Amino acid sequence: MFGLGEGLLIVSFAGASPWSVLAQGISLNINLSIGIITILISVGVLIFWIPLNQRPGIGTVLNALIIGLMIDVCIKFVPTPENYVSQLLLAIVAVLTVGLGGGIYLVANLGAGPRDGLMVGL
């Protein structure tokens, strides 16, 4: 759900989360999709876990993979709204979806996400 919300937010053209903006910027300069760039950034962040003695869980690995894949699915199959009101409504739905997905992810307690674990380690 988190990845779906991130993808919907990108498709809405009404904003994006900071990590998605980073992935979009890199994607504009490298011939790879935003989702693949998101996965590569996640793997890169996980490498920084090593000196911090952070331990990934199954949720950590799935987070790194599924969010990027869902972003690409959304970008491919969800059309961009044509007017500002529709863009804004899609952005609101996207933020709520990210919040719900994040809540479910955290309650499952299957390991921190790559970026979350980096912050905990630091």
Summary of the structure (lengths in Angstrom):
residues: 122
radius of gyration: 14.6
end to end distance: 27.0
largest distance: 47.8
contacts: 397
relative contact order: 0.25
helix: 76%
strand: 0%
